[in-house]
Each structure stands twice: as structure tokens, then as C-alpha cells.
Amino acid sequence: MCNWVHLPDKKNALPSTCAKEGEPYCPEHSRLLAYIYTLDEDWKETEETHKAVCDELRGRVTKTHLSPKP
């Protein structure tokens, strides 16, 4: 049995599991999990890049038109 859990909704108040065969997940849910893990890795790379750019910009001392006057 596939271990994928369907969360409750308005029609069914109790959680249920996927009825398809699969160890531990059926092929459809295995593909979905692989996609989710890929998104997680992509997000980590994006977050690291964003932090690096922000840290680099914080190291520069620049004045802009929006900077408050001293």
C-alpha cells in the first residue's frame, strides 16, 4: 500500500491513505515527491544566492537619492 496521506477536506473529515500499490509510495506519488525535493533544492540555491548578493551590497558604502540626509 502507498503511504501517501490525503488530508481531510469538507466531504471527508478523516485523513485517508492512497489505495494504490507501492512501497513506500505508488509511482505517481513517488514522482510528486521527487518534484517537491527538486523544488526544495532549487529554493536553497536561490536563497543562498540572494544572501550572497545582499551581503555583498551591505559591504559597499553608497549614497542614493533615497538615503536619509546625515
Steps between C-alpha positions, in 0.01 A plus 500: 500500500615854422581705813376829349247664733213706366411772747139546610271724300140623528355170373724269703590601855760223546838470329529211258787323325554439131347165401755427225776242534850627559787471745516745668317717243319425176672617176281812474579616852868405463522738202323772699742460793799513263361825354447648848859413602628663180309819583649496849855473361430776246368722779811441714723605209287812438510591869880459519546719191268765645689504831835529321380796292351672807821449699704641211276807477519558877880510470485794258457853624286682246273799510177502306230758454288306747762504774415716799705814538755488785 
